[in-house]
């Protein structure tokens, strides 16, 4: 019997995309700081980077994130 049990986050059946290894993993394999997810399916995890790029573009072009009141009138910070 092990003295210390390895604690993991997530459950088998959940899919993650590991940023360090650039691969899809089932269950909590790599540390949380290195992965995106959980995703409901392997296919969703395979597209994690594309989904992140698409969401970043949406947020960058969202007028709610570009509050002109936070900057000077001429665009200075």
ROZALUM-407934 format. One record per residue: residue in three letters; x, y, z of N, C-alpha, C, CB in turn. Coordinates in steps of 0.02 Angstrom, whole numbers, plus 50000, padded with zeros to 5 digits. Glycine has a CB too. Layout:
// residues N
ala|X|Y|Z|X|Y|Z|X|Y|Z|X|Y|Z .
...
// end
This chain:
// residues 77
unk|50042|49941|50000|50000|50000|50000|50044|50062|50000|49952|50000|50061 .
unk|50028|50108|49956|50068|50169|49952|50053|50216|50010|50054|50205|49885 .
unk|50105|50247|50034|50097|50294|50090|50060|50356|50067|50165|50312|50120 .
unk|50078|50381|50009|50045|50440|49982|50013|50422|49915|50096|50498|49973 .
unk|49950|50435|49910|49914|50421|49849|49920|50482|49802|49839|50405|49863 .
unk|49936|50469|49739|49941|50522|49690|49872|50551|49678|49972|50496|49623 .
unk|49866|50617|49687|49802|50650|49675|49801|50678|49605|49790|50706|49728 .
unk|49746|50668|49571|49739|50694|49504|49675|50735|49500|49738|50637|49452 .
unk|49670|50775|49450|49610|50815|49438|49579|50790|49374|49627|50891|49433 .
unk|49514|50782|49374|49480|50757|49315|49463|50683|49323|49522|50767|49253 .
unk|49431|50656|49273|49409|50586|49275|49424|50553|49209|49334|50581|49292 .
unk|49435|50488|49210|49441|50453|49146|49376|50463|49106|49454|50377|49157 .
unk|49382|50469|49041|49325|50485|48999|49323|50559|48982|49261|50465|49034 .
unk|49361|50599|49018|49369|50669|49000|49432|50675|48957|49373|50715|49063 .
unk|49429|50719|48909|49484|50727|48862|49518|50794|48872|49460|50720|48790 .
unk|49584|50795|48865|49624|50855|48874|49672|50863|48816|49662|50852|48942 .
unk|49695|50924|48805|49748|50937|48757|49808|50960|48796|49726|50990|48702 .
unk|49863|50923|48791|49924|50940|48827|49964|50990|48785|49966|50876|48841 .
unk|49977|51048|48814|50014|51101|48779|50088|51083|48774|50005|51167|48815 .
unk|50115|51049|48824|50186|51032|48823|50202|50978|48771|50207|51008|48892 .
unk|50160|50926|48769|50173|50871|48723|50136|50879|48656|50152|50805|48755 .
unk|50091|50928|48653|50051|50942|48593|50014|50879|48569|50094|50969|48538 .
unk|49978|50849|48617|49939|50790|48600|49878|50785|48644|49982|50726|48607 .
unk|49830|50745|48622|49768|50733|48658|49779|50677|48708|49710|50716|48610 .
unk|49752|50687|48768|49758|50636|48821|49690|50623|48853|49810|50658|48875 .
unk|49678|50561|48870|49617|50545|48906|49632|50544|48980|49588|50477|48883 .
unk|49590|50577|49018|49601|50580|49090|49657|50628|49108|49616|50511|49117 .
unk|49667|50638|49172|49718|50685|49194|49788|50654|49192|49703|50708|49265 .
unk|49821|50662|49136|49888|50632|49128|49942|50681|49146|49897|50607|49056 .
unk|49942|50740|49116|49993|50792|49129|49966|50841|49181|50012|50829|49063 .
unk|50011|50880|49210|49989|50930|49260|49939|50980|49230|50049|50968|49288 .
unk|49895|51005|49271|49844|51052|49249|49871|51114|49216|49802|51072|49307 .
unk|49930|51136|49236|49959|51196|49206|49979|51186|49133|50021|51218|49246 .
unk|49984|51123|49112|50006|51108|49043|49950|51084|48998|50059|51056|49046 .
unk|49887|51087|49022|49835|51059|48979|49774|51104|48974|49814|50992|49006 .
unk|49737|51094|48921|49673|51128|48909|49619|51076|48914|49672|51166|48840 .
unk|49563|51095|48942|49508|51048|48948|49478|51050|49017|49530|50978|48931 .
unk|49433|51007|49033|49416|50946|48996|49368|50958|48939|49387|50895|49044 .
unk|49371|50913|48891|49326|50913|48834|49284|50850|48837|49365|50918|48767 .
unk|49224|50853|48808|49178|50796|48811|49198|50740|48764|49109|50819|48794 .
unk|49238|50756|48712|49257|50704|48664|49329|50714|48641|49210|50704|48604 .
unk|49357|50662|48613|49425|50665|48586|49428|50717|48530|49447|50596|48560 .
unk|49376|50720|48488|49375|50766|48432|49378|50839|48456|49312|50755|48390 .
unk|49341|50855|48509|49344|50923|48536|49414|50940|48561|49292|50932|48594 .
unk|49445|50892|48594|49513|50903|48620|49563|50912|48563|49534|50845|48665 .
unk|49553|50875|48508|49598|50881|48450|49596|50950|48420|49579|50829|48397 .
unk|49540|50985|48427|49532|51052|48399|49541|51106|48451|49464|51058|48367 .
unk|49571|51091|48508|49578|51139|48562|49614|51202|48541|49615|51107|48620 .
unk|49669|51196|48505|49708|51254|48485|49669|51297|48434|49776|51233|48456 .
unk|49635|51265|48389|49595|51303|48340|49538|51340|48376|49566|51255|48286 .
unk|49505|51306|48423|49452|51337|48461|49478|51397|48499|49419|51287|48508 .
unk|49537|51391|48530|49567|51446|48567|49582|51505|48521|49631|51423|48603 .
unk|49610|51491|48462|49625|51545|48414|49561|51581|48393|49660|51516|48352 .
unk|49508|51543|48379|49444|51572|48358|49415|51616|48414|49394|51518|48339 .
unk|49418|51592|48475|49392|51631|48532|49433|51693|48544|49390|51588|48595 .
unk|49499|51688|48536|49541|51747|48545|49524|51800|48494|49615|51728|48538 .
unk|49513|51780|48431|49493|51828|48379|49426|51861|48395|49489|51794|48311 .
unk|49379|51821|48420|49314|51849|48438|49322|51900|48494|49266|51793|48461 .
unk|49362|51884|48545|49372|51930|48601|49410|51993|48580|49409|51895|48658 .
unk|49459|51985|48536|49497|52043|48512|49454|52091|48473|49555|52020|48470 .
unk|49403|52065|48440|49359|52107|48399|49294|52125|48435|49343|52072|48335 .
unk|49287|52107|48497|49227|52122|48536|49232|52193|48562|49217|52071|48595 .
unk|49184|52237|48544|49188|52307|48566|49186|52315|48642|49132|52346|48535 .
unk|49158|52267|48678|49156|52271|48751|49226|52268|48781|49112|52215|48780 .
unk|49274|52239|48746|49342|52233|48772|49386|52292|48751|49373|52169|48748 .
unk|49359|52337|48712|49397|52395|48688|49363|52458|48713|49402|52395|48610 .
unk|49368|52469|48777|49337|52527|48809|49380|52588|48797|49326|52515|48884 .
unk|49355|52635|48757|49395|52694|48740|49404|52739|48801|49361|52733|48684 .
unk|49364|52732|48853|49371|52773|48913|49433|52756|48952|49310|52765|48957 .
unk|49462|52697|48943|49522|52677|48979|49585|52708|48950|49528|52602|48980 .
unk|49580|52733|48889|49638|52764|48855|49623|52837|48842|49655|52726|48789 .
unk|49674|52872|48822|49666|52941|48803|49625|52945|48739|49733|52975|48793 .
unk|49599|53004|48724|49557|53013|48666|49594|52997|48601|49532|53084|48663 .
unk|49661|53006|48600|49698|52993|48539|49726|52922|48537|49754|53042|48531 .
unk|49705|52879|48585|49727|52809|48585|49788|52797|48628|49741|52787|48516 .
unk|49814|52847|48663|49872|52837|48706|49851|52798|48768|49904|52904|48726 .
unk|49898|52761|48794|49885|52721|48854|49890|52765|48915|49934|52663|48859 .
// end
